[in-house]
Amino acid sequence: MKDYVTDLNKVFWDRAEGVHVAMLDIDGRAMPMAPYADKGEGLIWFITAEGTEAHKAAQGAGRARLVVSDGSAKLHADISGSLTVADNADKLDELWSPVAAAWFEDGREDEDVRLLAFRPTEAEVWATDGGAGFLYQIAKANLTDSTPDAGDHGKVRF
């Protein structure tokens, strides 16, 4: 594994935009959440409701972990960072979607809608070649008695 790879940081953000579900771990309890990667701000946004475990954690110490395993985005990562409540109506409007609306009776106007900001600090990242590339690497490894090249793997600091 490569230690703290700079170019892997760019690969992470480029591919994170294609991730639709990740596991947000707060104090050892993981829950599926829909992440919205924001490369420009260096944040991953979440839309949740007031009173959820994620919302409560964001109001407290705010340490969290995000685990991504998305074959279609060709990205797998274990990310440490901080989670805070964000008071940003413009960003919430920008991110609002039919997926988010499905969780709220009154849609975007629901008074319980909350926006959370996850700021990554460090991650271990696996950026793979995806389905066909992976199958080729497996076949090649079996034919040549070598180890498959599954893509880039290393640590990233944000």
C-alpha positions in Angstrom: 0.0 0.0 0.0 1.2 3.5 -0.8 1.4 6.0 2.0 -0.5 9.3 1.5 -0.8 9.4 -2.3 -1.5 12.9 -3.7 -3.0 11.8 -7.0 -5.2 9.3 -5.3 -6.9 12.3 -3.6 -8.0 13.6 -7.0 -9.2 10.1 -8.1 -11.1 9.8 -4.8 -13.1 13.0 -5.4 -13.7 12.3 -9.1 -15.1 8.9 -8.3 -16.9 9.9 -5.1 -19.4 11.9 -7.2 -20.7 8.6 -8.5 -21.3 7.0 -5.1 -25.0 6.8 -4.3 -24.9 5.0 -0.9 -22.3 4.7 1.8 -22.2 3.5 5.4 -21.9 6.4 7.9 -20.4 5.0 11.1 -21.0 6.9 14.3 -19.7 5.4 17.6 -19.6 1.9 16.1 -23.1 2.0 14.6 -23.2 2.2 10.8 -26.2 3.4 8.8 -26.7 3.7 5.1 -26.8 7.3 3.9 -26.8 9.0 0.4 -23.6 11.0 0.1 -23.2 14.1 -2.0 -19.5 14.6 -2.7 -18.4 18.2 -3.1 -14.8 18.3 -4.4 -14.7 22.1 -4.5 -15.5 22.4 -0.8 -13.8 19.2 0.3 -17.0 18.0 1.9 -19.4 15.2 1.7 -23.0 16.3 2.3 -25.9 14.3 3.8 -29.5 15.2 4.1 -31.2 13.8 7.2 -34.0 14.6 9.7 -33.7 16.3 13.0 -33.4 13.7 15.8 -31.7 10.9 13.7 -28.5 9.4 15.1 -26.6 11.2 12.4 -28.1 14.5 13.3 -27.4 14.0 17.0 -23.8 13.0 16.3 -23.3 16.1 14.2 -24.4 18.2 17.1 -21.9 16.5 19.5 -18.2 15.7 19.2 -18.8 15.1 15.5 -16.2 12.3 14.8 -17.5 9.9 12.2 -16.3 7.3 9.7 -17.6 6.8 6.2 -17.2 3.5 4.4 -17.7 3.4 0.7 -17.9 0.2 -1.4 -19.3 1.1 -4.8 -18.4 -1.1 -7.8 -20.1 1.1 -10.3 -18.1 4.1 -9.1 -15.0 1.9 -9.0 -14.3 3.2 -5.5 -13.8 1.6 -2.1 -12.7 3.7 0.9 -12.6 3.9 4.7 -12.7 7.5 5.5 -12.3 9.3 8.9 -13.5 12.8 9.4 -15.8 15.2 11.3 -19.5 15.6 11.0 -21.3 18.8 11.6 -24.8 20.3 11.1 -24.7 22.8 8.2 -27.0 25.8 8.1 -26.9 26.3 4.4 -30.3 26.6 2.6 -28.7 27.3 -0.8 -26.6 24.1 -0.6 -29.7 22.1 0.6 -31.7 23.5 -2.4 -28.8 22.5 -4.7 -28.7 18.9 -3.4 -32.4 18.4 -3.0 -33.7 15.5 -5.1 -36.6 13.0 -5.4 -34.5 10.6 -3.4 -34.3 13.1 -0.5 -38.0 14.1 -0.9 -39.1 10.5 -0.4 -38.0 10.6 3.2 -39.9 13.7 4.2 -43.7 14.0 4.3 -43.7 17.7 3.4 -40.7 17.5 1.0 -38.1 20.3 1.1 -40.4 22.4 3.2 -40.5 19.8 6.0 -39.3 21.5 9.2 -37.2 18.4 10.2 -35.0 18.5 7.1 -31.3 18.9 8.1 -28.1 19.2 6.1 -24.9 17.6 7.5 -21.4 18.2 6.4 -18.8 15.5 6.6 -15.2 16.8 6.3 -12.8 14.0 5.5 -9.4 14.1 7.2 -7.8 10.9 6.1 -8.8 7.7 4.2 -7.6 4.4 2.9 -8.7 4.3 -0.7 -9.0 1.5 -3.3 -9.7 2.8 -6.8 -10.4 -0.2 -9.0 -10.6 -0.8 -12.7 -14.1 -2.1 -12.5 -15.8 -5.3 -13.7 -14.1 -6.1 -17.1 -10.7 -4.8 -16.0 -10.9 -6.8 -12.8 -11.9 -10.0 -14.6 -9.0 -9.5 -17.0 -6.6 -9.1 -14.1 -7.9 -12.3 -12.5 -7.5 -14.3 -15.7 -4.0 -12.9 -16.3 -2.9 -13.7 -12.8 -4.2 -17.3 -13.1 -2.4 -17.8 -16.4 0.9 -16.2 -15.3 1.0 -17.2 -11.6 1.1 -13.5 -10.7 -1.0 -11.3 -8.4 -3.8 -9.3 -10.0 -3.5 -5.6 -10.3 -6.7 -4.4 -8.7 -6.1 -0.7 -9.2 -4.7 2.0 -7.0 -4.5 1.6 -3.2 -3.1 4.0 -0.7 -3.8 6.5 2.1 -5.0 10.0 1.4 -4.9 13.1 3.6 -7.5 15.8 2.9 
